[in-house]
Amino acid sequence: MQAYPLIVVSASQRFTSDWDGGRLAQVRVSYQYCDAIYRAGGLPVVAGNWTGQGERFHEGRGFAQPVPRKVEPLLDRAGALMDRAAGLLLTGGGDVTLRDEGGFDAVREMDRDRDFWEAALLRSAMERRKPVLGVCRGLQLMNVYLGGDLWDDIPTEFPTPLVHQQRTRRNKTSHDVELERGSRLAGICGRERIAVNSGHHQAAKNLAPGLVAAGRSPDGLIEVVELEGYPWAIGVQWHPEALAAKDDMAKALFGAFVGACR
């Protein structure tokens, strides 16, 4: 029987409506992430952020030391999940609050519980040397968790004529990315220039120790990161899951990720 690697897909949790005297919470993730993993031969398992421990998270990078009480069981659960899983996919979504500065919380959706849970998953995956793929917010969380920082808002902090929040559908590409020669992603794609879609207002600024910029957009913003000295960890700033049904580059990326998990 063929082995289908179990891959954890992070998901956001949103309170959507009032229902029967209370609020109806839904764990949500775009089906395109799961579909791309499934088509590549993996078995996606969605892991919603049910921790309810966001305010216990250290207002800085990583976890407070010592780890606050009542947090250890949650870390244990993340570890138990990653014991069973072959890899971790960190998906896109709202702004990352896992850092010293406040971000754009006044105008952008932020979810401290999600930051907490995804950081726990990332730490558990890295401790076990499991493959990690970060998409958009996922790249940003990887960078911040490991000690880097972000451009909080590209239009105000990094003015550029290049549109990073395209108005067309995400299954269409909007700008190119130049990949570093010899990078893992260039090897996966078989070329050093690729066309991508774009839907973000934040971006990696100063990279964390160990992360290297493996691709940039024409205006110089970091679009790809890879973790040196690690078996397989890539973050991309665009949304390959929305392209994977037809785009060879996106198919190759998910194929390489699932292959590494296998």
JOZIZI-V23410 format. One record per residue. N is the residue number from 0. OMEGA is omega in radians with two decimals (none if undefined). NEAR is the number of other ideal C-beta (glycine too) atoms within 12 Angstrom. Layout:
n: <N;N>
omega: <OMEGA;OMEGA>
near: <NEAR;NEAR>
This chain:
n: <0;1;2;3;4;5;6;7;8;9;10;11;12;13;14;15;16;17;18;19;20;21;22;23;24;25;26;27;28;29;30;31;32;33;34;35;36;37;38;39;40;41;42;43;44;45;46;47;48;49;50;51;52;53;54;55;56;57;58;59;60;61;62;63;64;65;66;67;68;69;70;71;72;73;74;75;76;77;78;79;80;81;82;83;84;85;86;87;88;89;90;91;92;93;94;95;96;97;98;99;100;101;102;103;104;105;106;107;108;109;110;111;112;113;114;115;116;117;118;119;120;121;122;123;124;125;126;127;128;129;130;131;132;133;134;135;136;137;138;139;140;141;142;143;144;145;146;147;148;149;150;151;152;153;154;155;156;157;158;159;160;161;162;163;164;165;166;167;168;169;170;171;172;173;174;175;176;177;178;179;180;181;182;183;184;185;186;187;188;189;190;191;192;193;194;195;196;197;198;199;200;201;202;203;204;205;206;207;208;209;210;211;212;213;214;215;216;217;218;219;220;221;222;223;224;225;226;227;228;229;230;231;232;233;234;235;236;237;238;239;240;241;242;243;244;245;246;247;248;249;250;251;252;253;254;255;256;257;258;259;260;261>
omega: <3.14;3.11;3.08;-3.08;3.12;-3.06;3.13;3.10;3.14;-3.11;3.07;3.06;-3.04;3.02;-2.93;-3.04;2.99;-3.10;3.06;3.09;-3.14;-3.14;-3.13;3.14;3.13;2.98;-3.00;3.00;3.11;3.13;-3.05;3.06;-3.11;3.14;-3.13;3.10;3.14;3.14;-3.14;3.07;3.12;3.09;-3.08;3.06;-3.07;-3.14;3.12;-3.11;-3.09;-2.95;-3.05;-3.05;-3.04;-3.09;3.07;-3.09;3.11;-3.14;3.12;-3.10;3.07;-3.10;3.04;3.09;-0.03;-3.14;-3.12;3.09;3.13;3.11;-3.08;3.11;3.12;3.06;3.09;3.14;3.09;3.11;3.12;3.12;-3.12;2.99;-3.08;-3.05;3.11;-3.11;-3.06;3.03;3.07;-2.98;3.12;3.13;-3.06;-3.07;3.12;3.12;-3.04;-3.09;-3.07;-3.08;-2.99;-3.12;-3.11;-3.03;-3.13;-3.05;-3.09;3.12;3.12;-3.05;-3.09;3.10;3.12;3.08;-3.09;-3.07;-3.14;3.06;3.09;3.09;-3.13;3.12;-3.13;3.12;-3.10;3.08;-3.12;3.10;3.12;3.09;-3.14;3.00;3.09;-3.13;3.07;3.06;3.14;3.04;-3.10;3.13;3.08;-3.08;-3.11;-3.12;-3.10;3.03;3.10;3.09;-2.98;2.73;-3.07;-3.11;-3.04;-3.09;-3.08;-3.06;-3.12;-3.09;-3.09;3.08;3.14;-3.12;3.13;3.00;-3.04;-3.13;3.08;3.12;-3.07;3.04;3.04;3.09;-3.07;3.06;-3.12;2.97;3.09;-3.12;3.11;3.08;-3.14;3.11;3.12;-3.08;3.07;3.08;3.12;-3.07;-3.12;3.09;-3.05;3.04;-3.13;3.07;-3.08;2.94;-3.04;3.13;-3.09;3.06;3.03;3.11;3.07;3.13;3.04;-3.06;3.09;3.06;3.14;3.09;3.08;3.07;-3.11;3.12;-3.14;3.00;-3.08;3.13;3.07;3.12;3.13;-3.12;-3.14;2.99;3.05;-3.09;-3.13;3.08;-3.11;-3.05;-3.12;3.06;-3.12;2.98;3.10;-3.04;-3.14;-3.06;-3.12;3.14;3.14;-3.13;-2.89;-3.12;-3.05;-3.00;-3.08;-3.14;-3.13;3.08;-3.13;3.14;3.13;3.08;3.12;3.12;-3.14;3.10;3.09;3.10;-3.12;none>
near: <3;8;13;21;28;29;42;46;43;51;35;35;32;21;17;14;11;10;11;7;6;10;13;15;21;17;23;26;34;29;20;31;42;28;23;38;45;26;24;34;25;36;26;38;30;28;38;28;37;24;29;20;30;27;18;26;35;25;22;20;29;28;27;19;10;9;22;20;11;14;28;17;17;32;29;17;24;37;24;18;34;33;18;22;33;35;45;51;57;49;45;42;37;32;35;47;38;45;34;18;22;19;31;23;20;11;15;21;21;26;35;30;32;41;44;40;39;49;46;44;46;48;32;32;41;31;18;26;20;35;39;45;53;48;48;44;45;47;49;48;47;48;43;42;44;34;20;33;28;40;33;31;25;30;20;13;19;24;13;23;12;25;22;34;24;23;12;15;15;29;23;20;28;27;31;23;39;28;35;23;14;13;28;32;42;26;20;33;33;16;20;22;23;34;26;42;39;38;34;43;32;40;45;43;26;19;29;33;15;19;33;30;34;35;41;31;36;21;22;19;36;41;43;45;45;39;35;20;13;26;21;32;41;45;49;55;43;46;40;54;40;34;33;36;20;16;28;19;33;39;27;27;44;44;27;33;47;33;24;30;37;23>
